[in-house]
């Protein structure tokens, strides 16, 4: 496949107001009622599958706060009354348990995948937070990050069968197929980015790689590889927008174009800007959303910015979630706003708490 054309320099969308770090007070998460679903019989299973939401937290590079965001979103959703399962899917560098103050577990995801553990329940551990469980990632395994196809399919099937209200996948950094496939599995794909040129550049690469991985999956599902490859090759300099690709496919196969458009419409990345020090930093998410829409026709959401806060790293050093250690800190309030926004997107809040 050809690459995307190079995006224009990142800048705030014309006429947009800067996103202020002095945001409105967070709406209490306790005001959001958990989803209650009947669970008996096949119909109940189907309803549970629809009600369960998967959140994947990824990033273009390491050291940007993915695990901190994952752990604290899990805490926030559990405190709101939801049953939450955190899964450390950073198969090459698992440390989510440390962010939660949990010691190295005796059983990990690696035991489920390679050593015959029958179910994920056998490798779940308590976090000490009511309603929040953890499946720790592999420890000290040289091949942990290189899942075989059968292992990945086993894990995907098992994750989809979980009955937790929310599954949160803390992914590894970068764009390996394993990472991208878990990201695309999610109802909410969160991309953490720092307001720094290197992080923004890597975030663009991550979105591009995830989009093309999604395109590959759709091609294979409907057997339209030749049509899509032909559409991609018609534009000099690479893909302009996904609408251009669909339009080219529609010329040869209208029904296939409709399927392609429908599937690609589900691709939506939700940005979280971490460690924002200034209003300009906080506005990086809005600028990225506008750039992707303008140049590629891809919709993204800006979930908001987390303020740089010394309480965040202090909590990590104490091996405690900052939402528990300092729930009134600026970064904790920002995390609560993001959790509330996700609940609102799922229809679990009567109104959006964030404009």
C-alpha positions as MATLAB code, in Angstrom:
seq = 'XXXXXXXXXXXXXXXXXXXXXXXXXXXXXXXXXXXXXXXXXXXXXXXXXXXXXXXXXXXXXXXXXXXXXXXXXXXXXXXXXXXXXXXXXXXXXXXXXXXXXXXXXXXXXXXXXXXXXXXXXXXXXXXXXXXXXXXXXXXXXXXXXXXXXXXXXXXXXXXXXXXXXXXXXXXXXXXXXXXXXXXXXXXXXXXXXXXXXXXXXXXXXXXXXXXXXXXXXXXXXXXXXXXXXXXXXXXXXXXXXXXXXXXXXXXXXXXXXXXXXXXXXXXXXXXXXXXXXXXXXXXXXXXXXXXXXXXXXXXXXXXXXXXXXXXXXXXXXXXXXXXXXXXXXXXXXXXXXXXXXXXXXXXXXXXXXXX';
ca = [
       0.000    0.000    0.000;
       1.070    3.556   -0.561;
       1.635    5.832    2.390;
      -0.453    8.755    3.470;
       0.565   12.118    2.118;
       2.556   14.121    4.654;
       0.286   16.219    6.902;
       0.673   19.955    7.199;
       2.456   21.365   10.269;
       0.413   20.951   13.412;
      -1.503   24.061   14.400;
      -4.822   24.831   16.090;
      -7.838   24.758   13.765;
      -8.759   28.215   12.451;
     -11.108   30.122   14.701;
     -10.818   27.645   17.549;
     -10.382   28.834   21.087;
      -7.427   27.480   23.062;
      -8.297   24.616   25.360;
      -7.758   25.995   28.837;
      -6.193   23.874   31.513;
      -8.508   25.559   33.987;
     -11.410   23.310   33.024;
     -14.793   23.198   34.709;
     -15.079   21.018   37.812;
     -15.439   17.333   37.073;
     -18.911   15.858   37.290;
     -18.973   13.277   40.100;
     -18.719    9.798   38.609;
     -20.970    8.439   41.324;
     -23.844   10.194   39.569;
     -23.536    7.803   36.628;
     -25.519    4.639   37.139;
     -23.962    1.290   36.147;
     -25.518   -0.568   33.279;
     -27.729   -3.413   34.455;
     -28.455   -6.184   32.007;
     -30.390   -9.428   32.261;
     -27.999  -12.317   31.956;
     -29.978  -15.523   31.533;
     -30.111  -17.524   28.331;
     -28.709  -16.804   24.858;
     -30.516  -13.469   24.606;
     -28.974  -12.397   27.882;
     -25.529  -13.380   26.652;
     -26.041  -11.293   23.541;
     -27.165   -8.328   25.614;
     -24.155   -8.710   27.893;
     -21.875   -8.759   24.861;
     -23.421   -5.511   23.660;
     -23.253   -3.863   27.074;
     -19.608   -4.757   27.722;
     -17.202   -2.113   26.465;
     -13.526   -2.523   25.634;
     -11.120    0.373   26.076;
      -7.638   -0.003   24.574;
      -4.933    2.463   25.580;
      -2.082    2.752   23.097;
       0.673    5.113   22.079;
       3.294    5.675   19.431;
       6.189    5.533   21.882;
       6.989    4.443   25.414;
       7.181    6.622   28.494;
       4.093    8.699   27.717;
       1.875    7.535   30.583;
      -0.256    4.773   29.020;
      -0.180    2.589   32.120;
      -0.932    5.532   34.418;
      -3.945    6.434   32.279;
      -5.121    2.803   32.074;
      -4.831    2.163   35.809;
      -6.591    5.355   36.850;
      -9.392    5.031   34.300;
      -9.977    1.577   35.750;
     -10.168    3.067   39.233;
     -12.513    5.851   38.101;
     -14.924    3.480   36.358;
     -14.894    1.048   39.286;
     -15.584    3.885   41.716;
     -18.579    4.760   39.536;
     -20.017    1.319   40.294;
     -18.920   -0.582   37.197;
     -17.246   -3.975   37.096;
     -13.858   -3.389   35.474;
     -11.145   -5.778   34.315;
      -7.699   -4.332   33.607;
      -5.529   -6.394   31.258;
      -1.823   -5.678   30.926;
      -1.442   -6.362   27.214;
       2.009   -4.773   27.034;
       3.414   -8.185   26.279;
       7.031   -7.033   26.153;
       7.137   -4.680   29.146;
       4.335   -5.363   31.591;
       4.167   -3.059   34.627;
       0.497   -2.236   35.150;
       0.489   -4.097   38.468;
       3.104   -1.664   39.782;
       0.873    1.329   39.017;
      -1.836   -0.303   41.140;
       0.383   -1.263   44.054;
       0.007   -4.973   43.333;
       3.045   -7.181   43.844;
       4.297   -9.465   41.060;
       1.401  -11.945   40.630;
       2.019  -15.667   40.732;
      -0.012  -16.161   37.540;
       0.031  -13.869   34.527;
      -1.321  -13.582   31.012;
       1.605  -15.710   29.878;
       0.344  -18.599   32.025;
      -3.040  -18.406   30.315;
      -1.523  -18.322   26.834;
       1.280  -20.855   27.162;
       0.980  -22.950   30.295;
      -2.482  -24.397   30.147;
      -4.435  -22.191   32.524;
      -8.028  -22.926   31.610;
      -9.583  -19.490   31.963;
      -8.706  -15.859   32.490;
     -10.390  -16.045   35.882;
      -7.514  -18.263   37.040;
      -4.985  -15.481   36.437;
      -7.081  -12.558   37.730;
      -6.002  -10.840   40.931;
      -7.682   -8.308   43.181;
      -6.414   -4.734   43.116;
      -7.859   -3.689   46.458;
     -10.302   -1.389   44.656;
     -13.875   -2.756   44.810;
     -15.034   -3.819   41.364;
     -11.553   -3.641   39.802;
      -9.621   -6.792   38.856;
      -6.276   -7.177   37.099;
      -4.689   -9.641   34.732;
      -0.975   -8.944   34.903;
       1.248   -9.190   31.863;
       4.032  -11.653   31.224;
       7.106  -11.357   33.433;
      10.662  -11.991   32.215;
       9.623  -13.939   29.125;
      11.837  -13.309   26.098;
       9.151  -14.281   23.571;
       6.159  -12.778   25.373;
       5.659  -10.015   22.818;
       5.604  -12.453   19.893;
       2.220  -14.122   20.111;
       1.472  -16.861   17.649;
      -1.717  -16.526   15.631;
      -3.540  -19.249   17.581;
      -2.563  -17.668   20.895;
      -3.791  -14.272   19.812;
      -7.095  -15.699   18.589;
      -7.541  -17.565   21.871;
      -6.972  -14.373   23.838;
      -9.262  -12.291   21.622;
     -12.100  -14.832   21.902;
     -11.711  -15.049   25.662;
     -11.634  -11.281   26.102;
     -14.810  -10.904   24.064;
     -16.534  -13.456   26.319;
     -15.817  -11.526   29.532;
     -18.815  -10.192   31.424;
     -17.167   -7.152   33.000;
     -18.818   -3.833   32.212;
     -15.462   -2.495   31.049;
     -12.335   -4.236   29.799;
      -9.308   -1.935   29.728;
      -6.322   -3.113   27.686;
      -3.007   -1.438   28.481;
      -1.102   -1.931   25.224;
       2.583   -1.880   24.434;
       4.131    1.050   22.623;
       4.509    1.101   18.859;
       2.749   -0.502   15.930;
       3.269   -4.259   16.073;
       0.410   -6.294   14.606;
      -0.470   -7.589   18.079;
      -0.782   -4.050   19.425;
      -2.783   -2.828   16.437;
      -5.154   -5.810   16.517;
      -5.948   -5.276   20.203;
      -6.404   -1.553   19.562;
      -8.841   -2.213   16.710;
     -10.775   -4.718   18.832;
     -11.773   -1.950   21.240;
     -14.961    0.074   21.329;
     -12.812    2.996   22.453;
      -9.253    3.199   21.133;
      -7.457    5.763   23.291;
      -4.192    7.169   21.985;
      -2.012    8.866   24.588;
       0.265   11.609   23.286;
       2.628   14.102   24.878;
       2.629   17.690   23.575;
       6.100   17.191   22.101;
       7.120   16.934   18.416;
       8.492   13.388   18.715;
       5.389   12.096   20.473;
       3.025   13.841   18.035;
       4.952   12.414   15.082;
       4.793    8.904   16.526;
       1.088    9.333   17.221;
       0.478   10.142   13.546;
       2.401    7.001   12.593;
       0.323    4.950   15.011;
      -2.971    6.203   13.562;
      -1.761    5.606   10.008;
      -0.631    2.075   10.859;
      -3.891    1.314   12.685;
      -5.948    2.612    9.765;
      -4.091    0.481    7.229;
      -4.349   -2.548    9.509;
      -8.116   -1.956    9.641;
      -8.146   -1.652    5.865;
      -6.320   -4.984    5.567;
      -8.860   -6.652    7.833;
     -11.788   -5.316    5.806;
     -10.132   -6.348    2.537;
      -9.667   -9.894    3.779;
     -13.162  -10.114    5.254;
     -14.912   -9.174    2.011;
     -12.353  -10.421   -0.508;
     -11.837   -7.010   -2.094;
      -8.044   -6.772   -1.892;
      -7.664   -6.108   -5.617;
     -10.304   -3.371   -5.599;
      -8.753   -1.536   -2.665;
      -5.189   -1.906   -3.927;
      -6.328   -0.562   -7.271;
      -7.972    2.421   -5.621;
      -4.859    3.179   -3.579;
      -2.638    3.085   -6.649;
      -4.695    5.611   -8.628;
      -3.606    8.660   -6.649;
      -0.203   10.136   -7.240;
       1.647   10.569   -3.945;
      -0.481    8.273   -1.815;
      -3.881    8.130   -0.165;
      -5.661   11.493    0.107;
      -8.718   10.552    2.167;
     -10.622    7.364    2.901;
     -13.518    8.856    0.912;
     -11.269    8.886   -2.170;
     -10.585    5.173   -1.713;
     -14.280    4.392   -1.340;
     -15.108    6.487   -4.409;
     -12.592    4.582   -6.515;
     -13.948    1.224   -5.334;
     -17.522    2.402   -6.002;
     -16.715    2.919   -9.684;
     -16.124   -0.818  -10.074;
     -18.235   -2.389   -7.328;
     -20.893   -0.208   -5.650;
     -22.012   -2.866   -3.170;
     -18.436   -3.537   -2.052;
     -17.896    0.197   -1.643;
     -20.863    0.381    0.721;
     -19.429   -2.413    2.866;
     -16.014   -0.761    2.878;
     -17.421    2.620    3.857;
     -19.531    1.108    6.626;
     -16.611   -0.804    8.127;
     -14.136    2.078    7.927;
     -16.644    4.424    9.551;
     -16.089    2.490   12.784;
     -12.427    3.532   12.844;
     -12.264    6.354   15.369;
      -9.305    7.196   17.574;
      -9.793    9.104   20.828;
      -6.857   11.293   21.872;
      -5.631   11.942   25.402;
      -2.941   14.611   25.733;
      -0.812   13.890   28.802;
       1.472   16.210   30.783;
       0.142   19.462   29.332;
       1.959   22.419   30.888;
       0.356   25.286   28.948;
      -2.889   26.094   27.166;
      -1.050   25.568   23.867;
      -0.106   22.057   25.028;
      -3.716   21.343   25.934;
      -4.830   22.375   22.439;
      -2.575   19.838   20.693;
      -5.386   17.263   20.696;
      -7.830   19.585   18.928;
      -5.168   20.480   16.369;
      -4.471   16.814   15.621;
      -8.183   16.071   15.259;
      -8.589   18.942   12.779;
      -5.502   17.926   10.778;
      -6.607   14.309   10.352;
     -10.108   15.311    9.327;
      -8.841   17.872    6.809;
      -6.112   15.827    5.172;
      -7.381   12.244    5.476;
     -11.110   12.458    6.155;
     -10.685   10.416    9.334;
     -12.692   11.353   12.418;
     -10.910   11.497   15.748;
     -12.036   12.697   19.175;
     -10.136   14.900   21.595;
     -11.012   13.520   25.037;
      -9.081   16.278   26.766;
      -5.730   17.094   28.295;
      -4.203   15.900   31.546;
      -2.261   18.640   33.250;
       1.368   18.090   34.168;
       1.160   17.412   37.879;
       3.876   16.415   40.335;
       1.269   14.363   42.175;
       1.187   11.938   39.235;
       4.825   10.884   39.485;
       4.716   10.947   43.266;
       1.839    8.466   43.167;
       3.726    6.223   40.735;
       6.730    6.202   43.064;
       4.431    5.172   45.901;
       2.925    2.492   43.637;
      -0.557    3.896   44.054;
      -3.101    5.248   41.550;
      -3.141    9.036   41.779;
      -6.959    8.928   41.896;
      -6.671    7.157   45.243;
      -3.569    8.914   46.546;
      -4.651   12.453   45.605;
      -8.215   12.444   44.218;
      -8.396   16.246   44.361;
      -5.242   16.880   42.313;
      -5.490   18.486   38.848;
      -4.452   15.293   37.060;
      -7.032   13.273   39.022;
      -9.790   15.696   38.075;
      -8.689   15.425   34.442;
      -8.819   11.629   34.591;
     -12.308   11.794   36.105;
     -13.448   14.041   33.258;
     -12.122   11.591   30.667;
     -13.837    8.657   32.406;
     -17.081   10.612   32.546;
     -16.761   11.433   28.847;
     -16.352    7.744   27.992;
     -19.426    6.866   30.051;
     -21.335    9.588   28.235;
     -20.276    8.206   24.850;
     -21.636    4.829   25.953;
     -24.973    6.367   26.880;
     -24.423    5.785   30.594;
     -24.643    9.461   31.474;
     -27.774   11.597   31.024;
     -25.705   14.359   29.467;
     -22.162   14.957   28.336;
     -20.061   16.336   31.140;
     -17.537   17.772   28.714;
     -18.620   20.154   25.928;
];
